[in-house]
Amino acid sequence: RNGRSPDFSSVSAFAGFLKCADCGASLSSGHWGKQSVFLCGTYKRFGRSYCSPHLVPKQLLYDFVLDDINQFLQSYPD
């Protein structure tokens, strides 16, 4: 809306995949204190009266996914 083209390098690899378990809204990027997290979009927009502040630390999610990928790759040595 500001006339600039979007910076696609800042789009998360998880964009469109993460959903809130309670309300079904997409999780959006944000900060919880000094920690970078994905949190419920409904909570972020409308507050606690609409949904809880479900959040997932970004680094924790990246580490889990990387571990799963590494385990998968180890099962196929070629």
CYANA upper distance limits for C-alpha pairs under 8 A (distance plus 0.5 A):
  7 ASP  CA     11 VAL  CA      8.01
 11 VAL  CA     15 ALA  CA      7.33
 14 PHE  CA     18 LEU  CA      7.01
 16 GLY  CA     26 SER  CA      7.40
 17 PHE  CA     26 SER  CA      8.22
 18 LEU  CA     26 SER  CA      6.30
 18 LEU  CA     27 LEU  CA      5.96
 19 LYS  CA     24 GLY  CA      5.93
 19 LYS  CA     25 ALA  CA      5.99
 19 LYS  CA     26 SER  CA      4.91
 19 LYS  CA     27 LEU  CA      5.88
 19 LYS  CA     40 CYS  CA      8.05
 20 CYS  CA     24 GLY  CA      5.21
 20 CYS  CA     25 ALA  CA      5.82
 20 CYS  CA     26 SER  CA      6.64
 20 CYS  CA     27 LEU  CA      6.68
 20 CYS  CA     40 CYS  CA      6.19
 20 CYS  CA     54 HIS  CA      7.55
 22 ASP  CA     51 CYS  CA      7.99
 23 CYS  CA     42 THR  CA      8.23
 23 CYS  CA     51 CYS  CA      7.40
 25 ALA  CA     40 CYS  CA      6.98
 25 ALA  CA     41 GLY  CA      6.39
 25 ALA  CA     42 THR  CA      6.72
 26 SER  CA     40 CYS  CA      6.91
 26 SER  CA     41 GLY  CA      6.22
 27 LEU  CA     38 PHE  CA      6.04
 27 LEU  CA     39 LEU  CA      5.41
 27 LEU  CA     40 CYS  CA      5.01
 27 LEU  CA     41 GLY  CA      5.74
 27 LEU  CA     55 LEU  CA      8.47
 28 SER  CA     38 PHE  CA      5.70
 28 SER  CA     39 LEU  CA      5.87
 28 SER  CA     40 CYS  CA      6.77
 28 SER  CA     41 GLY  CA      5.95
 29 SER  CA     36 SER  CA      7.94
 29 SER  CA     37 VAL  CA      6.48
 29 SER  CA     38 PHE  CA      5.08
 29 SER  CA     39 LEU  CA      6.88
 30 GLY  CA     36 SER  CA      6.47
 30 GLY  CA     37 VAL  CA      5.92
 30 GLY  CA     38 PHE  CA      6.47
 30 GLY  CA     39 LEU  CA      7.17
 31 HIS  CA     35 GLN  CA      6.00
 31 HIS  CA     36 SER  CA      5.09
 31 HIS  CA     37 VAL  CA      6.00
 31 HIS  CA     38 PHE  CA      8.42
 32 TRP  CA     36 SER  CA      6.99
 32 TRP  CA     37 VAL  CA      7.04
 35 GLN  CA     57 PRO  CA      7.54
 36 SER  CA     57 PRO  CA      6.64
 36 SER  CA     58 LYS  CA      6.38
 36 SER  CA     59 GLN  CA      8.32
 37 VAL  CA     55 LEU  CA      6.71
 37 VAL  CA     56 VAL  CA      5.94
 37 VAL  CA     57 PRO  CA      4.73
 37 VAL  CA     58 LYS  CA      5.38
 38 PHE  CA     55 LEU  CA      5.93
 38 PHE  CA     56 VAL  CA      5.70
 38 PHE  CA     57 PRO  CA      6.84
 38 PHE  CA     58 LYS  CA      6.80
 39 LEU  CA     43 TYR  CA      8.15
 39 LEU  CA     44 LYS  CA      7.67
 39 LEU  CA     53 PRO  CA      6.98
 39 LEU  CA     54 HIS  CA      6.05
 39 LEU  CA     55 LEU  CA      4.68
 39 LEU  CA     56 VAL  CA      6.99
 40 CYS  CA     44 LYS  CA      6.70
 40 CYS  CA     51 CYS  CA      8.18
 40 CYS  CA     52 SER  CA      8.11
 40 CYS  CA     53 PRO  CA      6.66
 40 CYS  CA     54 HIS  CA      6.09
 40 CYS  CA     55 LEU  CA      7.10
 41 GLY  CA     45 ARG  CA      6.60
 42 THR  CA     46 PHE  CA      6.23
 42 THR  CA     47 GLY  CA      7.59
 42 THR  CA     50 TYR  CA      7.23
 42 THR  CA     51 CYS  CA      6.78
 43 TYR  CA     47 GLY  CA      4.99
 43 TYR  CA     48 ARG  CA      6.29
 43 TYR  CA     50 TYR  CA      6.89
 43 TYR  CA     51 CYS  CA      5.67
 43 TYR  CA     52 SER  CA      6.65
 43 TYR  CA     53 PRO  CA      6.25
 44 LYS  CA     53 PRO  CA      8.21
 46 PHE  CA     50 TYR  CA      6.83
 47 GLY  CA     51 CYS  CA      7.32
 47 GLY  CA     52 SER  CA      8.43
 48 ARG  CA     52 SER  CA      5.98
 48 ARG  CA     53 PRO  CA      7.41
 56 VAL  CA     60 LEU  CA      7.82
 56 VAL  CA     61 LEU  CA      7.42
 57 PRO  CA     61 LEU  CA      6.94
 58 LYS  CA     62 TYR  CA      6.69
 59 GLN  CA     63 ASP  CA      6.54
 60 LEU  CA     64 PHE  CA      6.73
 61 LEU  CA     65 VAL  CA      6.75
 62 TYR  CA     66 LEU  CA      6.54
 63 ASP  CA     67 ASP  CA      6.57
 64 PHE  CA     68 ASP  CA      6.79
 65 VAL  CA     69 ILE  CA      6.71
 66 LEU  CA     70 ASN  CA      6.63
 67 ASP  CA     71 GLN  CA      6.66
 68 ASP  CA     72 PHE  CA      6.67
 69 ILE  CA     73 LEU  CA      6.66
 70 ASN  CA     74 GLN  CA      6.64
 71 GLN  CA     75 SER  CA      6.97
 72 PHE  CA     76 TYR  CA      7.41
 73 LEU  CA     77 PRO  CA      7.23
